[in-house]
Amino acid sequence: MELEYILDIIQEACQISWSYILDSETRIYFLYLFSSCLLAFYVFRRSSVKTNFLKYVFNKRIWASRSAMMDYMLFLFNNIIKVALIGPYLIVGLYIAFYINEYLLQLFGIPSRTLTMTQTVIFYTISLSLINDFLSFVVHYLMHRIPFLWEFHKIHHSATSLNPMTQYRIHPLELVINNVRSIITFGFVTGIFDYLSNHTLDKILFIGVNIFSFLFLFFGANLRHSHVKLTYPSFLEKLLISPYQHQIHHSQKESHFDKNLGSKLAIWDWLFGTLILSKSAKRISFGIGKESKNYHSFWNVLFMPLKNLFSLKKKDV
């Protein structure tokens, strides 16, 4: 691999990293950060914190902690992985959609009745959102339950303080797994609706999905990884995961392990018995106990999972 090619990848990754603040499809888009600050102000006014709002939100002990520094480093490093390994394969989702459509045409022929554009937008939005959210829950559940996957997902949970960038604190292998899941889901659902609508899906179809994502991101998604305890009424937390419910998911208290695994919807946790409401946890601390200190080093973050897996294999032998 030529040095020039490597430098081009790094340069493109840096450009992508800086562009997140202006990209409405990313969680740290400036509008979502602004709306999160407004919600944080609402929480601040209702709390008994004895400091000013800016110090409450931009607490130096959180944003400049060793844990936060690792978040920033992994954010940059994983963008290099996206450019080098994942970006070129995003088109696979379109290929999957094409072949699913072709397979259905061969199997059932051209449908006698097709969905209108309006019907397609509505049902495509609901289907893609629900299926993607459910499969996200399943993969997350497996990350916690399967020792091999947990060793890599543990990187995310090793954060001892949370900030919006902790969202990107994941091992590159988990990044690949999440993107593969997303690409396959998109391909299958799009292919099916391409067949049912009997025409190539227009960009307008993605408006519904984007609105759903916009609402999720606008109403405090960034506070999920933060110290701001934004809760929902209990009846709503049985349907949607509140920011504080996700913070409970990061708790190092044993009774909170493997709980609130949902991405957006809480119904999967309710069905699988992994749901905890905010009112059940008054105080929490983040991390994986004493083991968190093993992940202060960038090289440990990348290679500790492999070292741990090798140790586990030796014990089994």
Protein Blocks (a to p, Z undefined) as FASTA:
>chain_A
ZZklmmmmmmmmmmmmmmmmmmmkbmklfklmmmmmmmmmmmmmmmccdcdfklmmmgfk
lmmmmklmmmmmmmmmmmmmmmmmmmmmmmmmmmmmmmmmmmmmmmnopafbdcdfklmm
mmmmmmmmmmmmmmmmmmmmmmmmmmklmmmmmmmmmpcbdcfklmmmccfklmmmmmmm
mmmmmmmmmmmmmmmnopacdfklmmmmmmmmmmmmmnoplmmnccbdcdddfklmmmbc
cfklmmmmmpcbfklgopakbfklmklmmmnopaccfklpmbdcedehjmlmmmmpfklm
mmmmmmmmmmmmmmmZZ
